[in-house]
């Protein structure tokens, strides 16, 4: 199994073509096995805790505009993944235009989110500090608005999404679009490196997206998913999972 | 790229039953190479631009030969040669469009061995690709033809998606005009696909020109009676009158009653990766007399949404003029 694909360029020199798509199957199988193992562990061995009630007083967790951002981003990422891997796995769809349009939508919503998070939201609530790393090992330590896992997932997705956007926009300039015509490629090796980075980031994004969806569907986490639809969690859910002194909820 | 007089070393299978050929093709999958007349195959292999572990020679399969009448038209075996098509009395009488198209393929020697299935399944003729460069179609990251310096005189003016190669088939557009059905067999059974859906562009699959996948064998082509004895027009413009691929070709089938065009299917070849159907032209001429005036009224309707490359703008007026000639009925 190869990690990187190589080809000869027009001068007969070996250059990088991109990441080996054998790794797509490695990522898919590994993610499936790990998540299945986690599901089995949680079902068989993990301590069962009573779920806090979703009734009673409600606490606002996500504003409508942030929920809209999340779902637009989710839709565009899933579209990008599907259209990106469809030609690799042999699904014949006219994928390219959908792919770059979804990529532009993702770029715009990420820029929007970044500006909003920096100036209108509590940016510090998403920062990882030394105390956050105690959470997984000490049940008495409860998080503020976002848990250690949520912050970790957010920053992992941030890095990966920025990586796919940066490399994707570069590759976008090498195909015909409504605004420009495809330029000549001076260096096939450099282009190959961008394909390699784009492909590698995509593989990691697929893995993290699978993990994210899995945890969003887990019974004990489902109230977070509900809050991403409705905006609220109950006060009981908040007190069970968060430290009110660290999260000044509305 | 070096060219060789000898073939590379590979296994050779010579099945005599379709089922055996399917079994071998399924087992070998992408490592096997189906060969009929071999006119596209041998160039690839001798140039070492493509390789295969094994050739699956279909020529011994009798059931894939012959032209027979059916309840609704005719069925042409996939291994029927282009010369046989040009000489078959039923095709000449009822579907002369196909006979004319087959008669303009390459040279008499090639037509004597080249098959109908091979002509519709052949790979594109972009020389960057044929030379073995690692372009998009070859699995690479770029197109050498669609660049400011690229030599793209023969390439696409419509529907390019990264790759700008065109369909080289002369019979493909004729078959789509005749609403032919492609009979495809594989290990799962048989399926029949309209010729219009048989050809696929680079937007759907940049590595293939047809819907055939490893393990699929095109075993026959059925032509329904719908367009039998219709009014046909075929013309191919190429740099040479023989042994050359089309710069633009036109295949038109029309139902003309008392000089009025009641219905038509007009296809153009060599302007995109698949035969291009001119539905706007078909609509524009429906109910109109088949004459010079109707032809002239089309203007540049056929090429109006073309997106030519640096060196193939000439295909636009060429295509418009071929459409006018087809509609007025004379060259």
Interface residues (C-beta under 8 A of the other chain):
Chain A: X7 X8 X9 X10 X17 X18 X87 X90 X92 X93 X94 X95 X96 X97 X174 X175 X176 X182 X183 X184 X185 X188 X191 X192 X195
Chain B: X133 X134 X139 X140 X141 X142 X143 X144 X146 X147 X148 X149 X160 X161 X162 X200 X203 X204 X205 X206 X211 X213
